[in-house]
Amino acid sequence: MSAGIPGTSAVTVLEGPKGTELQRLGRSVTDPWWTSEALLSDTGREQLRGIHQAYRRAGAGLVSANTFRTNLRALRAAGADEAFARELVRRAVSDARSAADPPAGGGPAVRVAAGMTTVEDCYRPDLVPSDAELAEEHGWLAARLAEQKVDLVLAETLNTVREAVVVTESCVRAGLPVWVSFVCREGGLLLSGEPLEDAVRTVAAAGAGAVLVNCVALGDLDAALSVLAKHSPVPVGAYPNVEDRSGVEEWTPVDRYVPVACGPEEFAESMAERVERYGLDLVGGCCGTTPEHIAALRTRLTG
């Protein structure tokens, strides 16, 4: 089974992180705005469009709108009201769509994805609120993304089965295909301690079209991918964290560019080998990866 783009490789190469590129450009990526801060100004939006276009030139098989932190809880903490939150969603999708059209030299248009994540902290499963709050807030963002006519949702860096199910169901109700990605620790466990095997089966039953893992260190990736390969009834994928986190507290964001522990060629070789070993349908990079990493990966996969 493949989630690949018709007419291209059977493996879909994902767009890389916006946060890393914004930090490389000198922008702040921190609480309360996170990457949404770039949506507040013409300069920031121009930089985001440039990032989308760089990943597209690198060979990404879809573009992913910068809606990762446009959920109501995050934006209200930053002082935004609902009307302005809607506007930021619109801006993010518009900026992504500008890079999805066929390039000047020809070639196909690509799908426009949109990011969703935890309503609280990606790395704090203890902060996940009640099911009622989750349903209201994820339902709101899924409805806004449906209004903007995105092609699919990438629900990523999820740390509990409970919230992942609510995200999946919210997208399904909004009529949006959804790929669900979990952040795992060593041993193939979610940050909540729940087995990835249970998470895979549960979200697939809820309607997820693919299941992935992301923001996992390369050294912890194989345990998670073994679970995906064995237990997922839907396409699977991975986009790991390649930052050199030595000297940085585990699962702690830092507002600076973190150098990589794995360069483009090494990353490409490592992930291409895993594509073959685990039958991955979707592959890319999370924090630390750059357009150069994505270009090397695309070249390695397609020759």
C-alpha positions in Angstrom: 0.0 0.0 0.0 1.4 3.4 -0.9 0.5 7.0 -0.1 2.8 8.2 -2.8 2.0 10.9 -5.3 0.6 9.6 -8.6 3.1 10.0 -11.4 6.2 10.3 -9.1 8.1 8.0 -6.8 6.0 5.6 -4.8 7.5 7.3 -1.7 6.3 10.7 -0.8 9.0 13.1 0.4 7.7 15.5 3.0 8.4 19.1 3.4 11.0 19.9 6.2 10.5 22.0 9.3 9.6 25.7 9.1 10.9 26.4 12.6 14.5 25.4 11.8 14.5 27.6 8.7 13.0 30.6 10.5 15.7 30.3 13.2 18.4 30.1 10.5 16.9 33.3 9.2 17.2 34.9 12.6 13.5 34.9 13.6 12.3 34.0 17.1 10.4 30.8 17.4 9.2 30.7 21.0 6.2 30.8 23.2 3.6 32.2 22.8 3.6 32.6 19.0 6.0 29.9 18.0 6.2 29.7 14.2 3.0 31.7 13.8 5.0 34.8 14.6 6.1 34.8 11.0 2.5 35.2 9.8 2.2 38.5 11.5 4.2 40.6 9.0 4.8 40.9 5.3 8.4 40.1 5.9 7.7 37.0 7.8 5.2 35.7 5.3 7.7 36.4 2.5 10.2 34.3 4.4 7.7 31.5 4.8 6.9 31.5 1.1 10.6 31.3 0.4 10.9 28.3 2.8 8.0 26.5 1.1 9.5 27.2 -2.3 13.0 26.0 -1.2 11.5 22.7 -0.1 9.6 22.4 -3.3 12.7 22.9 -5.3 14.4 20.3 -3.2 11.9 17.8 -4.3 9.2 17.7 -1.6 6.1 15.9 -2.8 3.7 18.2 -0.9 3.8 21.6 0.8 2.7 21.9 4.4 1.0 25.1 5.6 2.4 26.8 8.7 -0.8 26.0 10.8 1.1 24.0 13.4 0.5 26.6 16.1 -2.7 28.3 14.8 -4.9 26.5 17.2 -7.2 28.6 19.5 -5.4 27.8 22.7 -2.0 28.8 21.5 -3.2 32.0 19.8 -5.4 33.1 22.7 -2.3 32.8 24.9 -0.6 35.2 22.5 -3.5 37.7 22.8 -5.3 36.9 19.5 -9.1 36.6 19.2 -10.9 34.0 17.1 -11.3 36.3 14.1 -7.6 37.0 14.0 -6.9 33.2 14.5 -9.0 32.6 11.4 -7.0 35.1 9.5 -3.7 33.5 10.4 -5.0 30.1 9.2 -6.0 31.7 5.9 -2.6 33.4 5.6 -0.7 30.2 6.3 -2.6 28.1 3.8 -2.4 30.9 1.2 1.4 31.1 1.6 1.7 27.3 1.2 -0.5 27.2 -1.8 1.7 29.7 -3.6 4.4 27.1 -3.7 2.1 24.2 -4.7 1.5 25.3 -8.3 3.5 23.9 -11.1 7.0 25.4 -11.2 8.1 27.8 -13.9 10.1 25.1 -15.7 7.1 22.7 -15.8 6.1 19.8 -13.7 3.1 18.8 -11.6 1.3 20.7 -8.9 1.6 19.1 -5.5 -0.9 18.7 -2.6 -1.3 21.3 0.1 -1.2 19.8 3.6 -1.8 21.6 6.8 -0.2 20.9 10.2 -2.2 20.3 13.4 -0.7 19.3 16.8 -1.4 19.1 20.5 -3.5 22.0 21.9 -1.0 22.3 24.7 2.7 21.2 24.7 3.9 18.6 22.2 6.3 17.2 24.8 4.1 17.3 27.9 1.5 14.5 27.8 0.5 15.4 31.3 -1.0 18.7 30.1 -3.5 17.1 27.6 -6.9 18.6 28.6 -10.3 16.9 28.8 -11.9 15.2 25.8 -14.5 17.9 25.6 -11.9 20.7 25.3 -10.0 18.7 22.8 -13.0 18.1 20.6 -14.0 21.8 20.7 -10.5 23.1 19.9 -9.4 20.5 17.3 -12.9 20.7 15.7 -12.5 24.4 15.3 -9.1 24.2 13.5 -10.2 21.2 11.4 -13.2 23.2 10.2 -11.1 26.3 9.4 -8.7 24.1 7.3 -11.7 22.6 5.5 -12.8 26.1 4.7 -9.4 26.8 3.2 -9.8 23.6 1.1 -6.5 22.0 2.1 -5.9 18.6 0.6 -5.0 16.8 3.8 -4.0 17.3 7.4 -0.7 16.2 8.9 -1.5 15.8 12.6 2.0 15.6 14.1 4.1 15.4 17.2 1.1 13.9 19.1 2.0 12.4 22.5 -1.1 10.5 23.7 -3.5 8.1 22.0 -6.4 10.0 23.5 -5.6 13.3 21.8 -4.6 11.6 18.6 -8.1 10.0 18.3 -9.8 13.3 18.9 -7.7 15.0 16.2 -8.4 12.2 13.8 -12.1 12.2 14.4 -12.2 16.0 14.1 -10.6 15.9 10.6 -12.8 13.0 9.4 -15.9 15.0 10.5 -14.6 18.0 8.6 -14.2 15.9 5.5 -10.4 16.0 5.5 -8.0 13.1 4.9 -5.6 12.9 7.9 -2.2 11.5 8.5 -1.3 11.0 12.1 2.2 11.2 13.5 3.4 10.4 17.0 6.5 11.6 18.9 8.2 8.6 20.6 10.9 8.0 23.1 13.2 5.1 23.2 11.7 1.6 22.9 8.8 2.6 20.6 6.7 4.2 23.3 4.8 7.4 23.1 5.9 10.2 25.4 2.9 9.2 27.5 4.3 5.7 27.9 1.6 4.2 25.8 2.7 1.5 23.3 3.0 2.7 19.7 1.3 -0.5 18.6 -1.9 0.5 20.4 -1.7 4.0 19.0 -1.3 2.8 15.4 -4.3 0.5 15.6 -6.5 3.0 17.4 -6.0 5.9 15.0 -6.3 3.7 11.9 -9.6 2.5 13.2 -10.6 6.2 13.8 -9.9 7.0 10.1 -6.3 7.9 9.8 -5.0 7.4 6.2 -1.4 7.0 7.3 0.5 6.7 10.6 4.0 8.1 11.1 6.5 9.0 13.8 8.3 12.4 13.9 10.8 14.4 16.0 12.3 11.1 17.1 16.1 11.0 17.4 17.7 8.8 14.7 19.0 6.5 17.3 15.5 5.8 18.6 13.9 5.5 15.2 14.2 1.8 14.5 12.2 0.6 17.5 9.3 2.8 16.4 9.5 1.8 12.7 9.6 -1.9 13.6 6.2 -1.4 15.2 4.8 0.6 12.3 5.9 -2.0 9.8 4.4 -4.9 11.8 1.2 -3.4 13.0 -0.1 -0.6 10.7 -2.9 -1.4 8.3 -2.3 1.9 6.6 0.7 3.5 4.9 3.6 4.4 7.3 6.3 7.0 7.4 8.9 8.9 9.5 10.6 12.2 9.7 13.2 12.3 12.5 14.9 15.0 14.4 18.6 15.4 13.4 19.7 18.2 15.7 22.8 17.8 17.9 21.0 18.0 21.2 24.1 17.4 23.4 24.0 19.9 26.2 20.3 20.6 25.7 17.7 19.2 28.1 15.7 16.4 26.6 12.4 17.5 24.9 13.1 21.2 25.7 12.7 23.8 22.9 15.5 26.3 22.5 15.1 29.6 20.7 18.2 29.3 18.5 19.3 27.3 15.5 20.7 24.0 16.8 23.5 22.5 14.6 22.8 19.1 13.1 24.2 15.8 14.1 23.6 14.4 10.7 24.5 16.1 7.4 22.4 15.9 4.2 24.2 12.9 2.6 24.4 10.8 5.8 20.7 11.6 6.5 19.7 10.6 3.0 21.5 7.3 3.1 20.1 6.5 6.5 16.5 7.3 5.6 16.7 5.6 2.2 17.9 2.4 3.9 14.9 2.6 6.3 12.5 3.1 3.4 13.6 -0.2 2.0 13.9 -2.0 5.4 10.5 -1.0 6.8 8.5 -0.3 3.6 8.0 3.4 4.3 5.6 5.3 2.1 6.2 8.8 3.6 9.6 10.1 4.6 11.2 13.4 5.5 12.9 15.3 8.3 11.8 17.1 11.4 13.8 19.6 13.5 17.3 20.3 12.2 16.7 19.2 8.6 17.0 21.7 5.8 16.2 21.9 2.1 19.6 20.5 1.5 18.7 17.4 3.6 15.4 17.0 1.6 17.2 17.4 -1.7 19.8 14.8 -0.8 17.0 12.4 0.3 15.0 13.0 -2.9 18.1 12.4 -5.0 18.9 9.2 -3.1 15.4 7.8 -3.5 15.0 8.6 -7.2 18.6 8.3 -8.4 
